[in-house]
Amino acid sequence: MALAEAGARGRLLRWPRVLLFGDSITEYSFQENGWGAYLAERLVRKCDVVNRGISGYNTRWAKLVLPRLITESTSADSIVAVTIFFGANDSALKELNPKQHVPLEEYAANLKSMVQYLKSVDITADRIILITPPPLQESAWEKACLAKGDKLNRCNATTGQYAQACVQVARECGTDVLDLWTLMQKNQDFSSYLSDGLHLSTKGNSFLAAQLWSRLENKLSALPSLLPYWRDVDHTNPEASLL
């Protein structure tokens, strides 16, 4: 059978998608032992896990990008979950990092705007998970800043205010939320979750992956595997199994 004929006979294979939208902590999530890679491994043959992390971005810029990533006509119907994971840059101190800083009230409004946009293209609230920024380990991040000739440009207490705002937006919008800032600090020495005081270490990636999977598992584990197990393919008539 010609490939064109097989394509005409068979239904288009479309993998459902999980979209990870965020800053560098999302962009780096497909690195070895990353939390995004963990999800992709768990969902192989069921979903594509799509990394749309953009290093350095804040919610002011992200809300402009989101409608270019998802439109009702082209992609929204295939998305089974979306994570929105911003705040580590928004919470940078204005006087020391004015380019990335976003005021707290605007941060909350931007998150709400993104959730409302997703709802407008028929991605329901139960498919949206907000993730707060992780806690900041100031001494380690100060070393990273000094190495670049900068001063310490973030503080954990301020990051916590943004985390609380994220939790409040989720409550108001009816979405799930993963309060990473609070959960990680239940461990008194949360620095082990961070590689440089801001980004996640291997342990931090594992922690986030486990927390996120506990929220996604019930929603996604029931999705069928796409295409039959190889032993179930009729080798004498593969078209009957595969088209």
C-alpha positions as CSV (number, residue, x, y, z in Angstrom):
1,M,0.0,0.0,0.0
2,A,1.4,3.4,-0.9
3,L,2.0,5.8,2.0
4,A,-0.4,8.4,0.5
5,E,-3.1,5.7,0.4
6,A,-2.4,4.6,3.9
7,G,-2.6,8.2,5.1
8,A,-5.9,8.7,3.3
9,R,-7.3,5.5,5.0
10,G,-6.1,6.1,8.5
11,R,-7.3,8.8,10.9
12,L,-4.8,11.6,11.6
13,L,-2.9,10.7,14.7
14,R,-3.0,13.6,17.2
15,W,-1.3,13.4,20.5
16,P,-2.9,15.4,23.3
17,R,-0.6,18.0,24.7
18,V,0.5,19.3,28.1
19,L,1.9,22.8,27.8
20,L,4.5,24.1,30.2
21,F,4.5,27.9,30.1
22,G,7.0,29.8,32.3
23,D,10.4,31.3,32.7
24,S,13.9,29.8,32.9
25,I,12.8,27.3,35.6
26,T,10.5,25.9,32.9
27,E,12.9,26.3,30.1
28,Y,15.5,24.2,31.9
29,S,13.0,21.6,32.9
30,F,13.9,19.3,30.0
31,Q,17.5,19.1,31.1
32,E,18.7,15.8,32.6
33,N,16.7,15.0,35.7
34,G,14.4,18.0,35.0
35,W,10.8,18.1,36.1
36,G,9.5,18.5,32.6
37,A,11.5,15.5,31.4
38,Y,10.0,13.5,34.2
39,L,6.5,14.4,33.1
40,A,7.4,13.6,29.5
41,E,8.6,10.2,30.5
42,R,5.5,9.5,32.5
43,L,3.2,10.5,29.6
44,V,5.1,9.0,26.7
45,R,2.6,7.4,24.2
46,K,-0.2,9.4,25.9
47,C,0.7,13.1,25.6
48,D,3.3,15.4,24.1
49,V,4.7,17.5,26.9
50,V,5.6,20.9,25.2
51,N,8.2,23.1,26.8
52,R,7.4,26.8,26.3
53,G,9.7,28.1,29.0
54,I,11.3,31.5,28.1
55,S,14.3,32.4,30.3
56,G,14.2,35.8,31.9
57,Y,10.5,36.5,31.1
58,N,8.0,38.0,33.5
59,T,4.2,38.0,33.3
60,R,4.1,41.4,31.6
61,W,5.8,39.8,28.6
62,A,4.2,36.4,29.0
63,K,0.6,37.6,28.6
64,L,1.6,39.0,25.2
65,V,3.1,35.7,24.1
66,L,0.4,33.3,25.3
67,P,-2.2,34.1,22.6
68,R,0.6,33.4,20.0
69,L,1.1,29.9,21.5
70,I,-2.5,28.8,21.8
71,T,-5.5,29.8,19.6
72,E,-8.9,28.4,19.7
73,S,-8.9,27.5,16.0
74,T,-5.6,25.7,15.9
75,S,-4.6,24.0,19.1
76,A,-6.7,24.6,22.2
77,D,-8.9,21.5,21.8
78,S,-5.8,19.2,22.0
79,I,-4.5,20.6,25.3
80,V,-5.2,18.5,28.4
81,A,-3.2,20.6,30.9
82,V,-1.4,23.9,31.1
83,T,1.1,25.0,33.8
84,I,1.7,28.8,34.3
85,F,4.9,29.2,36.3
86,F,6.0,32.8,36.6
87,G,7.1,35.1,39.5
88,A,10.8,34.5,40.0
89,N,11.5,37.4,37.7
90,D,8.5,39.6,38.4
91,S,9.5,39.6,42.1
92,A,13.0,41.0,41.3
93,L,13.6,44.3,43.3
94,K,12.6,47.3,41.2
95,E,15.5,49.5,42.3
96,L,18.1,46.8,41.4
97,N,16.4,45.0,38.5
98,P,13.9,47.3,36.9
99,K,13.8,45.5,33.6
100,Q,12.4,42.2,35.0
101,H,10.5,43.6,37.9
102,V,6.7,43.7,37.7
103,P,4.7,45.4,40.6
104,L,2.8,42.9,42.8
105,E,-0.7,44.1,41.8
106,E,0.2,43.9,38.1
107,Y,1.7,40.5,38.5
108,A,-1.6,39.2,39.9
109,A,-3.6,41.0,37.2
110,N,-1.3,39.4,34.5
111,L,-1.8,35.9,35.9
112,K,-5.6,36.5,36.0
113,S,-5.5,37.8,32.4
114,M,-3.7,34.7,31.2
115,V,-6.1,32.3,33.0
116,Q,-9.1,34.3,31.5
117,Y,-7.5,34.0,28.0
118,L,-7.2,30.3,28.3
119,K,-10.8,30.0,29.4
120,S,-11.8,32.2,26.4
121,V,-10.4,29.5,24.1
122,D,-12.2,26.8,25.9
123,I,-9.4,25.5,28.2
124,T,-11.3,25.0,31.3
125,A,-10.1,25.9,34.8
126,D,-9.6,22.2,35.8
127,R,-6.9,22.0,33.1
128,I,-4.9,25.0,34.4
129,I,-2.3,24.8,37.2
130,L,-0.6,27.9,38.5
131,I,2.8,27.4,40.1
132,T,4.3,29.9,42.5
133,P,7.9,30.9,42.4
134,P,10.1,28.7,44.6
135,P,11.7,30.3,47.7
136,L,14.9,32.3,47.2
137,Q,18.1,31.3,49.1
138,E,19.6,34.7,49.3
139,S,23.2,34.0,50.2
140,A,23.6,31.6,47.3
141,W,21.9,33.9,44.8
142,E,24.0,36.8,46.1
143,K,27.1,34.9,45.1
144,A,25.6,34.3,41.6
145,C,24.9,38.0,41.3
146,L,28.3,39.1,42.5
147,A,30.0,36.8,40.0
148,K,28.2,38.8,37.3
149,G,29.2,42.1,38.9
150,D,25.6,42.7,40.2
151,K,24.2,43.2,43.7
152,L,21.7,40.9,45.3
153,N,18.5,41.7,43.3
154,R,15.9,39.6,44.9
155,C,14.8,38.7,48.5
156,N,12.8,35.7,49.8
157,A,10.2,37.7,51.7
158,T,9.3,39.6,48.5
159,T,9.1,36.4,46.5
160,G,6.8,35.1,49.2
161,Q,4.4,38.0,48.5
162,Y,4.3,37.1,44.9
163,A,3.7,33.4,45.8
164,Q,0.8,34.5,48.0
165,A,-0.7,36.6,45.1
166,C,-0.4,33.6,42.8
167,V,-2.3,31.4,45.3
168,Q,-5.0,34.1,45.6
169,V,-5.4,34.3,41.8
170,A,-5.8,30.6,41.6
171,R,-8.5,30.7,44.3
172,E,-10.4,33.5,42.5
173,C,-10.1,31.9,39.1
174,G,-11.0,28.3,40.3
175,T,-7.7,26.7,39.1
176,D,-5.4,24.4,40.9
177,V,-2.2,25.9,42.3
178,L,1.1,24.4,43.4
179,D,2.5,26.6,46.2
180,L,6.1,25.8,45.7
181,W,7.3,28.7,47.9
182,T,5.5,27.3,50.9
183,L,6.0,23.6,50.3
184,M,9.7,23.8,49.9
185,Q,10.2,25.8,53.1
186,K,8.6,23.0,55.1
187,N,12.1,21.6,54.9
188,Q,14.1,23.9,57.1
189,D,17.1,23.7,54.8
190,F,15.4,24.4,51.5
191,S,18.6,25.4,49.9
192,S,19.2,21.8,48.8
193,Y,16.2,22.3,46.4
194,L,18.1,25.1,44.6
195,S,21.2,25.0,42.4
196,D,22.2,28.7,42.7
197,G,19.7,30.1,45.2
198,L,17.1,30.7,42.5
199,H,16.9,27.8,40.0
200,L,16.1,24.2,40.9
201,S,18.7,21.6,41.8
202,T,18.2,17.9,40.9
203,K,16.5,17.5,44.2
204,G,14.3,20.5,43.6
205,N,13.3,19.2,40.1
206,S,12.4,15.9,41.7
207,F,10.3,17.6,44.4
208,L,8.5,19.7,41.8
209,A,7.9,16.8,39.5
210,A,6.4,14.7,42.3
211,Q,4.2,17.5,43.5
212,L,3.0,18.3,40.0
213,W,2.4,14.6,39.1
214,S,0.2,14.2,42.1
215,R,-2.0,16.9,40.6
216,L,-1.9,15.6,37.1
217,E,-2.0,11.8,37.6
218,N,-5.8,11.5,38.1
219,K,-6.4,13.8,35.1
220,L,-4.0,12.2,32.7
221,S,-3.2,8.6,33.7
222,A,-6.5,7.3,32.3
223,L,-5.6,8.6,28.9
224,P,-5.1,5.6,26.5
225,S,-1.8,4.7,25.0
226,L,-1.7,5.8,21.4
227,L,-1.3,2.9,19.0
228,P,-1.5,-0.7,20.1
229,Y,1.3,-2.5,22.0
230,W,3.5,-4.2,19.5
231,R,2.5,-7.7,20.5
232,D,-1.1,-6.8,19.8
233,V,-0.4,-5.7,16.2
234,D,-1.7,-8.3,13.7
235,H,1.5,-9.0,11.9
236,T,-0.3,-10.7,9.0
237,N,-2.5,-7.7,8.4
238,P,-0.9,-4.7,10.1
239,E,-3.3,-2.3,8.4
240,A,-6.2,-3.8,10.5
241,S,-4.3,-2.8,13.7
242,L,-2.7,0.5,12.7
243,L,-5.1,2.3,10.3
